[in-house]
Amino acid sequence: MLFIVQLVVAILAAIFVVVFVDRVFIKIYKLTEQHSLTDALTSLHNRRYLKNIIENGFQKGQGASSLVSAILLDIDNFKQYNDQNGHIAGDYLLKDLAAVLRRSIRKSDRLVRYGGEEFLILLPGASRTTAAVVAEKIRAAVEARQFTLPDGRPSRQVTVSVGVAVMPEDADHVEQLIKVADDLLYRAKREGKNRVCVKSGKSDGFQCDPLASAHLSV
């Protein structure tokens, strides 16, 4: 009888260990996967995450027209900022800017650190005008914000240049949409920086202006 009791206890203990270890491995796997899709500096989604959602058909199910807008923004004169204040200050700015961007978008939007000082926002269901309004809101918020250096001193004014495009009007798929937004971003840089550049929706027309969303005609 004692042997049977010991056997049952041993079996239950073994089952507990197996279940516990399995849950631990699942938790570790999920944490590892989450970290692989997250930018270590800003805690935003990274390019790998972007690749995953594109491959899984991000634009599908976003309405009959699969309407998706893209906002791509870049910090103006970031290299100069790093040269003047050091790379630690540059990292500090990137983290602070990421916080500003989080507060400026909806829960359904996807915010990605796209490159060194470039950030991408995908807005499902957002029209050109809506995306332009969000982009201008971000541009104005960055311009008005007093960023600080790691030692607490105020930094020089920080601005961003922004490109906005919408699918399906400007592109047939998300990769092309991002490319159009990227082209508009660099057009905003050439036009003088600290501005939003938006496709007009008419052939190759565009509108680049510090207040583009305020008088955008589509």
C-alpha positions in Angstrom: 0.0 0.0 0.0 2.8 2.4 0.9 4.5 1.6 -2.4 1.3 2.5 -4.3 1.0 5.8 -2.4 4.7 6.6 -3.1 4.2 5.8 -6.8 1.1 8.0 -7.1 3.0 10.9 -5.3 5.9 10.4 -7.7 3.7 10.4 -10.8 1.9 13.6 -9.6 5.2 15.2 -8.8 6.5 14.3 -12.3 3.3 15.7 -13.9 3.7 18.9 -11.9 7.3 19.3 -13.0 6.5 18.7 -16.6 3.6 21.2 -16.6 5.7 23.8 -14.7 8.7 23.4 -17.0 6.4 23.6 -20.1 4.9 26.8 -18.9 8.3 28.3 -18.1 9.6 27.4 -21.6 6.4 28.9 -23.2 6.9 32.1 -21.1 10.6 32.3 -22.1 9.7 31.7 -25.7 7.1 34.5 -25.7 9.5 36.9 -24.0 12.2 36.1 -26.5 9.8 36.5 -29.4 8.6 39.9 -28.0 12.2 41.1 -27.5 13.1 40.1 -31.1 10.2 42.3 -32.4 11.1 45.3 -30.2 13.7 48.0 -30.5 15.9 47.9 -27.5 16.4 51.6 -27.2 12.9 53.0 -27.6 10.8 49.9 -26.8 8.9 50.5 -30.0 8.3 47.8 -32.7 11.2 47.2 -35.0 11.7 46.4 -38.7 11.4 42.7 -38.0 7.9 43.3 -36.5 7.0 45.4 -39.6 8.1 42.6 -41.9 6.0 40.1 -40.0 2.8 42.1 -40.1 3.3 42.8 -43.8 3.8 39.1 -44.5 0.7 38.3 -42.5 -1.4 40.7 -44.5 -1.6 43.8 -42.3 -3.8 45.6 -44.8 -6.4 42.8 -45.1 -9.5 43.2 -43.0 -9.1 47.0 -42.7 -12.3 47.6 -44.6 -13.5 47.0 -48.1 -11.0 49.3 -49.6 -8.1 48.1 -47.4 -7.5 51.8 -46.6 -4.2 52.3 -44.8 -2.2 55.5 -44.4 1.6 55.8 -43.7 3.4 58.5 -41.8 7.2 58.5 -42.1 9.1 61.0 -40.1 12.8 61.9 -39.6 14.5 64.1 -37.0 16.0 67.1 -38.7 19.7 67.6 -38.4 20.1 64.6 -36.1 23.8 64.1 -37.0 24.5 67.7 -36.0 22.6 67.1 -32.8 24.8 64.1 -32.0 28.0 65.9 -33.0 27.1 68.8 -30.6 25.7 66.8 -27.7 27.1 63.3 -28.0 25.5 60.0 -28.9 24.1 59.4 -25.4 22.2 62.6 -25.8 21.0 61.4 -29.2 19.7 58.2 -27.7 18.0 60.2 -25.0 16.3 62.3 -27.6 15.1 59.2 -29.5 13.5 57.7 -26.4 11.8 61.0 -25.6 10.5 61.4 -29.1 9.2 57.8 -29.0 7.1 58.8 -26.0 5.7 61.8 -27.9 4.7 59.7 -30.8 3.0 57.1 -28.6 0.8 59.8 -27.1 -0.1 61.1 -30.6 -1.6 58.0 -32.2 -4.5 55.5 -31.7 -4.2 52.1 -30.1 -4.9 50.5 -33.5 -2.0 52.3 -35.2 1.4 50.6 -35.6 4.4 52.6 -34.5 7.8 51.3 -35.7 11.3 52.6 -35.3 12.1 52.4 -39.0 15.7 53.5 -39.0 18.3 55.4 -37.0 16.2 58.5 -36.5 13.2 57.5 -38.7 9.9 56.5 -37.3 7.0 54.9 -39.3 3.3 55.0 -38.3 0.8 52.8 -40.1 -2.8 54.0 -39.6 -5.5 51.4 -40.7 -8.7 53.0 -41.9 -7.2 56.5 -42.0 -7.9 58.8 -44.9 -5.3 61.1 -46.5 -6.8 64.1 -44.6 -6.9 62.2 -41.3 -3.3 61.1 -41.7 -2.2 64.6 -42.6 -3.9 66.0 -39.5 -2.1 63.4 -37.3 1.2 64.2 -39.0 0.8 67.9 -38.5 -0.2 67.3 -34.9 3.1 65.3 -34.4 5.2 67.9 -36.2 3.7 70.7 -34.1 4.1 68.8 -30.9 7.8 68.1 -31.6 8.5 71.7 -32.5 6.8 73.0 -29.4 8.4 70.5 -27.0 11.4 71.5 -24.9 13.6 68.4 -25.1 16.3 68.0 -22.5 19.8 66.6 -22.5 20.8 63.7 -20.2 22.1 66.1 -17.5 18.7 68.0 -17.5 19.8 71.0 -19.5 17.4 72.1 -22.3 18.5 71.0 -25.7 18.2 73.2 -28.8 14.9 73.1 -30.6 14.1 69.8 -32.3 12.0 69.5 -35.5 10.9 66.7 -37.8 10.2 66.3 -41.5 7.2 64.1 -42.4 5.9 62.3 -45.5 2.3 61.0 -45.7 0.8 58.6 -48.2 -2.3 56.5 -48.4 -3.2 53.1 -49.9 -4.8 52.3 -52.2 -4.7 55.7 -53.9 -0.9 56.1 -53.8 0.2 52.4 -53.7 -0.9 48.9 -54.3 0.8 47.3 -51.2 2.3 48.3 -47.9 6.0 48.2 -49.1 5.1 50.6 -52.0 3.1 52.8 -49.6 6.2 53.2 -47.3 8.3 54.0 -50.4 6.0 56.8 -51.4 5.9 58.2 -47.9 9.7 58.0 -47.8 10.0 59.9 -51.1 7.7 62.6 -49.7 9.7 62.7 -46.5 12.8 63.6 -48.4 10.9 66.1 -50.5 9.9 67.7 -47.2 13.6 67.9 -46.3 14.4 69.5 -49.6 11.6 72.0 -49.2 13.1 73.3 -46.0 12.5 70.7 -43.2 10.1 71.0 -40.3 7.1 70.4 -42.5 4.6 67.7 -43.7 4.6 66.7 -47.3 1.5 64.9 -48.6 0.5 63.5 -51.9 -2.4 65.5 -53.3 -4.2 62.5 -54.7 -3.9 63.9 -58.2 -1.3 62.2 -60.4 2.1 63.2 -59.1 1.0 66.3 -57.3 2.0 66.9 -53.7 1.8 69.6 -51.0 4.6 70.4 -48.7 4.0 73.0 -46.1 4.6 73.5 -42.3 0.8 73.5 -42.0 -0.1 71.1 -44.7 -3.0 69.5 -42.9 -4.6 72.9 -42.2 -5.4 73.5 -45.9 -5.0 70.2 -47.6 -7.3 69.7 -50.5 -8.0 66.2 -51.8 
